[in-house]
Amino acid sequence: MTALLTVTGTLVVRERIDLPAGAVATVKVVDAEGEVHGAAAFDVEMTPVDWAVTIDPQLVADPDRLLVWAMLRTGVGVWGTPELAPVSAAGNATETVLERVDGD
């Protein structure tokens, strides 16, 4: 049996903001074709915030080419990844920088 792969990283918002209660982050681990292999949603009180998503590496054609998509929804705006962030061979996506994606 193959061990599960845990992909980890940190979400960072470029802007300096105070997050209101109810902020939610969503992180998806996808392959180069955009297929989602794992995801997590969690409450966020402040950034930076660490995250982890566990996936079954047997379902991934090329585990060395995984990417991360992330979004942070708050009562004062939405932030997301401008581009998919690569995951390192060790499963660590390191720092994923989020930029404002709404017009507020």
N, C-alpha and C positions, 0 to 999 in steps of 0.2 A: 504494500500500500504506500502510495506517495504521500509525503507530508504536505499539508496545506501551505500556501504561500501567503504571508501577511505583508501587505503593502502599507507603508507608513509615510507620513509627511506632516507638514505644518502649513496651515493656511494663514496668510498675511494679507491685510488690507493696506493698499498704498497710502490712502488718506488716514489722517488721524481722526478717529470718530469715537464717540461714546455709543456703544451698542445698547439700544433699548431692550427691555425684557421681551422675550418672544423671538429673538433672532435664531434662525435655523440655518445650518450649513448642510449641504448635500455634496457628497463626493462620489464619483463613479470611476471605476477602473475599467478602461476599454482597450481593445486591441486596435491595430492600425486600420481595420475595416470599420471600426465604430461599434463593434459588438460589446455590450456591457458584460463584464465577467464578475463584477461585485460592486456593491454600493452601500453607502451608509448615510443616514441623516441623523443629526444630533443638534441639541440646543447649544447655543454659543453665548457666553456671557462677556467675553473679551477676546481680542486677537493680540498676538498670534495664538492659534489653537492647534494642538496636535490631533491627528486622526489616524485611524487604522482600518483597513478593509481586508478581510480574509477571503481568498479565492482558491479554487481547486486548479492547480497548474496543469492537470491532465486535460482540462477542457480548453486550454489555451494553445493555439498552434505554435506561437513563438513568444514564450514568457519574457524574453529579453527585449521585446518591442511593445511593452505595455505603456499606456498613457493615462493621465489623470485629467478629469473634467471636474470642476468644482463651482459651487454657487453659494452665496450667502444672502439670504433674504431677511430684511429687517423692516421695521415700521418707518424707517427713514431712507430706505433705498435698497437697491439690489447690486451686488458685486459678483463678478464671475471671472473665469479664466479667459483671457483674450485668445489664447491658443492652448491646445492640449499640452500638458507638461509631461515630459518623458520620465519613466520610472527607471531607476538604476538597476543594474544586474542583481544587486543585493535586496531589491524590493523596496528601496527607500526613495520616495519621490522628492525628498528634501523639501525645500521651501516652495510653495505654490503661491504666487502673488496674484491677488484678486484686484480687478479694476472695476470701477463703477460702470454698470451696463444700462441703467435707466436714466431718464432725463430729469429726474427731480433734483 
